[in-house]
Amino acid sequence: MANEKDSRWERNHPRREQVNNRLANQNKRIHQEVKEGELTHRQAAALHHRDGQIRQEERIMASQNGGHITRQEQRTLNHQENAVSGQIGQ
């Protein structure tokens, strides 16, 4: 949710912010799992690649909609992120 400390971008693009925050969190989780020996570097690279594809898709969606993503696009991206998230730390 937007608050006083959110940047103008965050206030104007809350759905994009949520999607991108999830991607950043997953990036941290992947690094932590590699550090703990739960993921190999090859597995981590594959997960990072998939997250990169999701981030690119988010950018394309936003570029087609004046810098915003719709609720349905957000749900679609979150569904894809859920699939990646389920592969982290198995």
Backbone bond lengths (Angstrom), bond angles and torsions (degrees), N, CA, C in turn:
res aa  C-N    CA-C-N  psi(-1)  N-CA   C-N-CA  omega(-1)  CA-C   N-CA-C  phi
1 M - - - 1.447 - - 1.525 109.37 -
2 A 1.307 115.18 149.07 1.461 120.95 179.12 1.526 109.49 -72.60
3 N 1.316 115.66 143.48 1.460 120.77 173.91 1.520 108.77 -141.60
4 E 1.312 116.49 -178.42 1.465 121.14 -175.81 1.523 112.76 -57.44
5 K 1.307 117.22 -32.67 1.463 121.08 -175.33 1.519 112.83 -83.64
6 D 1.338 118.08 -11.49 1.458 120.37 178.60 1.522 110.49 -64.33
7 S 1.302 115.54 143.22 1.458 120.22 176.10 1.521 109.56 -71.24
8 R 1.303 115.93 168.54 1.460 120.12 177.07 1.524 110.27 -58.68
9 W 1.338 116.29 -41.14 1.465 120.61 178.88 1.528 110.46 -58.91
10 E 1.337 116.78 -45.97 1.465 120.87 -178.67 1.526 111.44 -63.68
11 R 1.329 116.81 -38.71 1.467 120.07 178.49 1.524 111.20 -68.19
12 N 1.333 117.18 -35.18 1.458 121.27 -176.75 1.525 113.59 -85.58
13 H 1.320 117.14 -16.83 1.469 121.08 -176.04 1.537 111.09 -134.46
14 P 1.322 118.03 56.89 1.474 118.67 -174.99 1.521 113.92 -62.64
15 R 1.331 118.79 -33.79 1.468 119.58 179.19 1.525 110.60 -69.81
16 R 1.318 116.96 -40.37 1.467 119.99 177.29 1.521 109.79 -65.61
17 E 1.330 116.62 -40.79 1.468 120.38 179.35 1.530 110.36 -59.47
18 Q 1.334 116.72 -43.87 1.462 120.61 -178.91 1.527 110.52 -62.41
19 V 1.318 117.27 -46.36 1.465 121.64 -179.72 1.535 109.86 -61.87
20 N 1.326 116.40 -47.25 1.466 120.00 -177.84 1.519 112.39 -68.62
21 N 1.334 118.10 -33.79 1.463 120.45 175.69 1.526 110.63 -64.65
22 R 1.334 116.61 -38.94 1.465 119.61 176.83 1.527 110.99 -63.57
23 L 1.326 116.11 -42.57 1.467 119.14 179.14 1.527 110.64 -62.21
24 A 1.330 117.11 -41.18 1.467 120.99 178.80 1.528 110.45 -64.56
25 N 1.322 116.76 -40.93 1.464 120.56 178.68 1.532 110.83 -64.42
26 Q 1.329 116.24 -42.31 1.463 119.18 178.33 1.519 111.20 -63.83
27 N 1.321 117.40 -36.37 1.463 121.25 176.88 1.534 109.92 -59.49
28 K 1.328 116.78 -45.01 1.468 120.98 178.28 1.527 110.97 -63.11
29 R 1.325 115.94 -42.06 1.467 120.03 -179.87 1.521 110.91 -63.17
30 I 1.325 117.18 -41.73 1.465 120.92 179.43 1.524 109.54 -61.53
31 H 1.336 117.46 -47.53 1.466 121.00 179.23 1.531 110.99 -59.60
32 Q 1.326 116.87 -41.26 1.460 120.81 -179.63 1.525 110.89 -65.20
33 E 1.319 116.77 -40.95 1.464 120.22 179.89 1.530 111.50 -65.89
34 V 1.326 117.48 -36.10 1.465 120.75 175.87 1.531 108.97 -65.49
35 K 1.312 115.74 -45.52 1.471 121.41 -179.94 1.527 111.05 -58.62
36 E 1.331 115.85 -38.23 1.470 120.65 -179.23 1.525 113.09 -83.93
37 G 1.334 116.75 -3.12 1.459 120.26 179.06 1.519 114.03 81.31
38 E 1.332 117.22 11.58 1.467 121.31 -179.69 1.528 112.33 -82.31
39 L 1.332 117.09 -23.88 1.455 122.80 177.32 1.521 108.80 -126.64
40 T 1.334 116.23 143.55 1.455 119.79 173.08 1.534 108.14 -81.19
41 H 1.302 116.34 166.19 1.462 120.40 177.31 1.528 110.36 -63.53
42 R 1.312 116.88 -35.20 1.470 120.54 178.29 1.531 110.29 -65.64
43 Q 1.327 117.40 -44.25 1.466 120.58 177.83 1.528 110.64 -62.53
44 A 1.337 115.76 -43.08 1.467 120.21 179.44 1.521 110.75 -62.11
45 A 1.319 116.86 -42.11 1.465 120.45 179.58 1.521 110.76 -61.40
46 A 1.323 117.12 -40.46 1.467 120.54 179.00 1.526 110.68 -65.04
47 L 1.321 117.18 -41.37 1.469 120.84 178.81 1.524 110.92 -67.16
48 H 1.328 116.83 -42.22 1.474 120.42 176.95 1.528 110.36 -61.52
49 H 1.325 116.15 -39.87 1.461 120.28 179.32 1.528 110.20 -61.94
50 R 1.324 116.30 -45.50 1.471 119.81 -179.84 1.526 110.49 -64.14
51 D 1.326 117.42 -42.30 1.469 119.90 176.59 1.527 110.88 -61.78
52 G 1.319 116.93 -37.20 1.469 120.48 177.19 1.517 111.63 -62.86
53 Q 1.330 115.69 -38.14 1.462 119.71 177.31 1.533 110.69 -65.41
54 I 1.323 116.85 -40.22 1.466 120.98 178.64 1.529 109.57 -64.69
55 R 1.332 116.98 -43.72 1.472 120.80 178.87 1.529 110.56 -61.33
56 Q 1.326 116.91 -41.71 1.469 120.89 178.70 1.530 110.30 -63.91
57 E 1.323 115.76 -42.48 1.464 119.83 178.51 1.539 110.61 -61.63
58 E 1.329 116.28 -40.13 1.473 120.80 177.80 1.522 110.29 -60.61
59 R 1.310 116.72 -43.48 1.466 120.91 -179.76 1.524 111.68 -64.99
60 I 1.318 116.31 -40.63 1.469 120.33 178.49 1.520 110.07 -64.59
61 M 1.331 116.60 -45.49 1.466 120.25 178.56 1.527 110.61 -58.04
62 A 1.327 116.04 -44.95 1.466 120.03 -178.95 1.518 111.57 -65.48
63 S 1.316 117.09 -38.09 1.468 119.78 -178.49 1.522 111.45 -66.65
64 Q 1.325 116.35 -24.78 1.461 120.80 179.84 1.524 112.24 -87.44
65 N 1.330 117.05 -3.06 1.455 120.55 -175.05 1.525 111.27 -135.60
66 G 1.316 117.19 41.14 1.461 120.76 176.16 1.514 115.25 62.39
67 G 1.323 118.00 28.16 1.459 121.41 177.58 1.515 114.03 93.59
68 H 1.312 117.78 -1.58 1.461 122.21 -178.96 1.519 110.05 -113.35
69 I 1.336 115.61 163.44 1.459 120.32 168.27 1.521 107.30 -119.50
70 T 1.335 115.30 149.77 1.460 120.80 -179.81 1.529 109.56 -80.41
71 R 1.310 115.67 168.22 1.470 119.65 177.08 1.521 110.92 -61.61
72 Q 1.328 116.36 -40.48 1.469 119.13 179.17 1.532 110.75 -64.68
73 E 1.323 117.59 -40.43 1.468 120.35 177.11 1.523 110.15 -63.41
74 Q 1.328 117.19 -40.20 1.458 120.97 177.66 1.532 109.87 -61.66
75 R 1.332 117.15 -44.10 1.473 120.49 178.44 1.528 110.75 -61.58
76 T 1.320 116.51 -42.42 1.463 121.03 179.25 1.529 110.73 -61.02
77 L 1.334 116.31 -46.91 1.466 120.61 179.99 1.527 111.02 -65.25
78 N 1.338 117.18 -40.87 1.461 120.13 178.51 1.527 111.11 -64.31
79 H 1.314 117.22 -36.92 1.457 120.83 177.09 1.537 110.00 -61.73
80 Q 1.319 115.91 -43.34 1.467 120.18 178.08 1.528 110.82 -65.26
81 E 1.340 115.94 -40.07 1.476 119.61 177.83 1.516 111.02 -64.91
82 N 1.319 117.10 -36.14 1.474 120.26 178.07 1.526 111.03 -60.39
83 A 1.329 115.92 -38.78 1.469 119.82 179.10 1.533 110.68 -62.98
84 V 1.325 116.57 -43.20 1.470 120.29 178.30 1.531 110.05 -67.42
85 S 1.320 115.78 -43.90 1.462 120.50 -178.28 1.529 111.28 -57.63
86 G 1.319 116.10 -38.76 1.458 120.29 179.41 1.510 113.94 -64.82
87 Q 1.328 117.15 -19.28 1.460 121.10 179.64 1.528 112.39 -90.91
88 I 1.312 116.96 -9.08 1.461 121.23 -179.70 1.525 108.60 -88.15
89 G 1.313 116.45 125.00 1.453 121.40 174.74 1.514 115.08 74.65
90 Q 1.318 116.76 30.44 1.472 119.09 176.88 1.494 110.49 -78.90
